[in-house]
Amino acid sequence: VRTVFGIPYGYEGLTYRYGHTPVELDPGAVSRIHEYGGTILGSSRGNQDIGEMVDTLDRMNLGILFAVGGDGTLRGAQAIAEEIQRRGLKISVIGIPKTIDNDISYVERSFGFETAVSEAVKAIDAAHTEAKGARNGIGLVKLMGRESGFIAVFASLARSDVNFCLIPEVPFTLDKLLDSVRDRLQRRGHAVIVVAEGAGQDLVGDTQERDASGNVKFKDIGLFLKDRINAHFKNIGMDATLKYIDPSYTIRGVPANAYDSAFCLLLGQNAVHAGMAGRTNMVVGYWMNTFTHVPIPLAVSRRKKVDPEGWVWSSVLTSTGQPKEIR
């Protein structure tokens, strides 16, 4: 293999209409990228023409397409692989699970998750410090997690200072949450709340807005809870000081930690081996300390979520001391 190209802005870069120029990824171009956060190629949202993208791959005489991303990226890779097969072209499509939400099915861990949890803990530490520093202090931290609350769950487990962990998989009511927070303040004088961005969307109000990729635009549960908690304690005549922290994009933009750097390298090596062996329409996974080949249709068949009846969530309830049902 003499030439490796990076496609700017994801699938957008495979369609000719945007005028993006592929970047040659020689050793000099990638020698330090493990030290950077984000992506040197850029990313984009929006549906692209499958035929145009396969035309580009064919015209460039590419043998393997590596698609690095989460559920949406993998769905696009599946569509491309199916069009390649329909045309009878000899191009392999290999997915690499890159999502901090850790929500890809049949993949135990995705690249970026460990780093996200490590950074989230810093925000929780700050929220706890602020909460303890005020009478009836409340620290409220919003973390990423649209449909799966893994970051919030494992960050809460990493810090026993969290008293309430709210995730999309476990519904809650505002009244019960407010009562529980009040009880906590009366008992201990401070409280720390961690909420995933997709939690409590039924409370915030339905929205019909969608982004360029067709995903529903969630309303801000963090700001919603901040306003409602402040209003509640004002209405009941109880002094409370709330500090709100939203480190979402700070977390997403940091360089990978040592574990994720090594994990990413191994995912990449296994992805290359899979492509060179002729595999296609698959994503490199990790399961029980073994790197695996997961068919993309299986990986995107459903979203991986926290099981409300499983041992992980049970451990969160034990660590936080929150009621099993806040509803």
Buried (B, 14 or more C-beta within 10 A) or exposed (E): EEEBBBBBBBBBBBBEEEEBEBBEBEEEEEEEEEEEEEBEBBBBBEEBEBEBBBBBBBEBEBEBBBBBBBBBBBBBBBBBBBBBEEEEBEBBBBBBBBBBBBBBBBBBBBBBBBBBBBBBBBBBBBBBBBBBEBEBBBBBBBBBBBBBBBBBBBBBBBBEBBBBBBBBBBBBBBEEBBBBBBEBBEEEEBBBBBBBBBBBBEBBEEEEEEEEBEBBEBBEBBBBBBEBBBEBBEEEEEEBBBBBBBBBEBBBEBEBBEEBBEBBEBBBEBBBBBBEEEBBBBBBBBEEEEBBBBBBBEBBEEBBBBEBEEEBBEBBBEBBEBBEEBE
